Amino acid sequence: MAQAKASKVEIKQVRSTIKRPYKQKRTIEALGLGKINRTVEKELTPQIAGMISAVQHLIEVKEL
């Protein structure tokens, strides 16, 4: 049987991590971001979805 194709998302950091809690800074780093306007492409897993929801006010997410 064919496996379902996993969806991908493009994550772009649009706000700074200055004056943000340590956990939010570490989550941004774990997503592969760290500077404003940096973009990464990730497979949407439950772990990544949780990270996105934790820092949703700092990023923009676009489904591919």
N, C-alpha and C positions, 0 to 999 in steps of 0.2 A: 504494500500500500504506500501511496505517496504521503509524505509528511506535510503538514500545514506549514506554509512559509511564515517565518516569524516576521513581525512588523519591525520596521526600523524607525528611529526618530532622530531628528537633527536638533541638537541642544546648543543654544547660543547664550553666552553670559552677557547680560545687558546692564547689570548694576554691580557696583563694587562690593567687596567683602570687608571694607574698612568699617569698623565699629559694629561688626557682626559677631555673634557668639562663636566660640572655637569650633563647635560641632558643625556649624554651617560652613565655616572656612574649610574644614576637612572634607565635607561632602562635596564642595565645589572642586577641590583638588582630586578627589576620588573619581569624579566624573570626567576628569581630564581637562578641566578649565582652569582659570586662575587669573586671566586678564579679560578686561571688557572687550567685547566683539570677537572673542575666540569661539570657534564652532567645532563641535565634535559630532560624530555619527555613531549611535549606539543601537544595539538590538534591544527592543523593549521587553525586558524580563520583569518579574515582580520586584526584584531587588532595585533595578534601575528606576522603576515606577515609584518606589518608595523614596529614593534619593531625590527624584524630580519633585515630588510633593513636599519634601522637607525644605527645598530652596526655590520654590516656584516663584517667589517674589523677586528673585535675582536673575532669572533665566527666561528665555522664550523657547518654546518647544514646537517643532513642526514635524508632522508625521510624513514619512516618505512613502 
